[in-house]
Amino acid sequence: MAWHIYIIKCKDGLLYTGISKDLERRVKEHNRGQGCKFTKYRWPVELMYSEKVKNRSQALIREVEIKRLPRQKKLKLF
């Protein structure tokens, strides 16, 4: 099963980057306030960007790459 790297936009405009095997389920969790500490009080969230990779290792590497990008470069991804 493929892994997804995703960026969601929180209701306050902040961006969150994460990884998941089941992207649809993960976004729903974020929108219930159960996704992670960062988004717990910032929902609803909107999926802005995602990409697929073959395995968890690649997903983690790409997640770090995206998290290191300045906001403007993240916005250019989508």
C-alpha positions in Angstrom: 0.0 0.0 0.0 1.3 3.5 -0.9 2.0 6.2 1.6 0.9 9.8 1.3 2.6 13.0 2.2 0.0 15.7 2.7 -0.4 19.4 3.6 -3.6 20.6 5.2 -4.6 24.2 5.9 -6.1 24.9 9.3 -8.9 27.3 10.0 -6.4 29.9 11.2 -4.4 29.6 7.9 -1.5 27.6 9.4 -0.2 24.7 7.4 0.4 21.2 8.7 2.4 18.5 6.9 2.1 14.9 7.7 2.1 11.3 6.3 -0.5 8.6 6.3 -1.3 5.3 4.6 -5.0 6.2 4.5 -5.2 9.9 3.5 -9.0 10.2 3.6 -9.3 8.7 7.1 -6.4 10.9 8.4 -8.1 14.1 7.1 -11.3 13.1 8.8 -9.4 12.5 12.0 -8.0 16.0 11.8 -11.4 17.4 11.2 -12.7 15.7 14.4 -9.9 17.2 16.4 -8.3 13.8 16.8 -5.5 14.1 14.2 -2.6 15.5 16.2 -1.8 18.0 18.9 -1.2 20.8 16.3 -4.6 20.5 14.6 -6.6 19.6 17.7 -8.1 23.1 18.1 -7.5 24.3 14.6 -10.2 22.4 12.7 -11.8 22.3 10.3 -8.9 21.7 8.1 -8.7 21.5 4.3 -6.5 19.2 2.3 -4.4 21.4 0.1 -1.7 19.0 -1.3 -0.8 15.3 -1.4 1.7 13.1 -3.1 2.2 9.3 -3.1 5.4 7.4 -2.4 6.1 3.7 -2.3 7.0 3.2 1.4 7.1 4.8 4.8 10.8 5.5 4.6 10.4 7.6 1.5 7.4 9.3 3.1 9.3 10.4 6.1 12.2 11.7 4.0 9.8 13.7 1.8 7.9 15.0 4.9 11.1 16.4 6.3 12.0 18.1 3.0 8.6 19.7 2.8 8.6 20.8 6.5 11.9 22.6 5.8 10.5 24.6 3.0 9.5 28.2 3.7 5.7 28.9 3.6 5.8 30.5 0.2 7.4 27.4 -1.4 4.9 25.2 0.3 2.1 27.3 -1.2 3.7 26.9 -4.6 3.3 23.1 -4.3 -0.5 23.6 -4.6 
